[in-house]
Each structure stands twice: as C-alpha cells, then as structure tokens.
Amino acid sequence: GLAIAVVGFAVVSEAEYQPPRDRVDFGTYEPAQVLGQTPIEGRHDLSLADAIALDGLARAAKHIRRAVTDGTDLTARSGMMMAALQGGLAFQKGLGVVHSLSHPLGTLADKPLHHGMLNAIFLPHATRFNMSACADRMQIIRQTLGLTAADDLPDWFTSLTTDLQLPTCLRDMQATRDDLTC
C-alpha cells in the first residue's frame, strides 16, 4: 500500500496541556498505570505494544507518587505525561476489564464519578481476576514494578491508591448498588 508521511512544523503543536502546577490529583495520572498494564494483560502477542506499555508502566510507577504529592515537580509530571502517552499508544491491543467497568459508571449524569478514580478502584480487582488467565504476563508486570513473585500485584495497586489517600471502593465515591444495575 501507499504510505504518505505528513511532517513539518505546521503539524506540531505550539503548546501542550499541563495540569495546574500547585496541585495535581491522582485521577489525572492514574490512567497511566492502567494504560500501562491493560495491554500487557491482553491475549494477543503484539511485542511492540507490550514494550511500550511496560516502559510506560515502569515510568508511571517511578513518578506517580511524586507527581501527586508535589504538583511543582516538573520531572515527575513529565514522566507521568510520557507514561500516559505510552499507555495510549499501547491501546492498539484493545481495552480490558478495568475500562469496561469504568466507562459506563463514568456516564452517570447525577454522579461525578471520575474516570481515573474508577480505574484505580477497579484495577486491583481486575488484576486479581486475570491472575490465573495470564500468570506469565502478570509476572512480567511484577518484574517491571520491581516486585518479586511472592508479592501480591493487586495489593500493590491497592497500596498505591491508599498511600495517595484516594477512594478504594465505589461506596467512597457515593456510588450505590442502584448505580450498578441496568
């Protein structure tokens, strides 16, 4: 097929979005964690997407706490923005269970359920659910995060959310049982 490259300064943005420097909330950056893990859990072997996702996951793990606790840390913020970009690039493999749960709840008109916060709540549960289905990939994620085989990966994600003093269950976000029914 024919490939055409569109290059030049005319297609390069003159500005980029940066969240306010005095405060950055976890919800701004948490999707990078999910974006970095979701493609790896997929069943398809797309090595390039996996490599991008794993690098993004490592980058997010390195910078997320600093980016959230100190909104003026531009190195941490830049690291998280790159991690989010990498996660988005790796989405060529498709979205997983975390986003399948987060998207519908995020559309509730009467509740401001933040997408990133929902992802943070669902990530440990989705990881635990997928553990046996892709144990080899979960081990790669553990290694990327600097964990051992004995470390509980879902608990690591829960600990991250807890350390950042964020909601760990839907009830904490005022979601009710009725919100979960069709």
Phi, psi and omega in degrees: 000168181274131176241130180238128178266133175251106184229164177128163183292343179293337181257006179262129180295143177273349181216160176227155179279132172230131175300162180307142187285338184277337181208130175233125180268156182302325181299335177292325188251339184304324179305333178298322177297313181293317180299325180286331182267319187309310181298326181294327181286346183297160183275342184275145179265098175238087189304321180296315178298319179298316181297317179296315181298316181294320177295319177296321179296316178298318180296316179297316180299324181290323191251343192298317182296315180294320181296324182281319184280337179224093181297348178269357180281092185291333177294314179294318180296318178296320177300319180289324177295321177293320179298319179295319178298315180297320178298318178296320178296324182284351180294357177301342178277348179106169180265154181251198187295326181302309180289329177297332177271322184289319185301310181296321180292329179290350181265359180296120185292328186267003180225128178274072182273107185292131183303314180296321178293319176299317177302316181298322180291317184281335187303311180299321181291317179295322179296314179299318179299321183272356186307310184283334182287334181214056183302321181295321178289325177296325177294322177296320178296316177304312181299318180299324180274000180078024180263163176263170179299333181280340180290142180271110183299312178302321179295327178299317179293321177297317179299320178300313180297317180295315179303326181271008176056050180244165180299141178245359177213159183299327179302324179296341179256016181064024172279140182245170178302322179298330178293340185264000181256155180279000000 
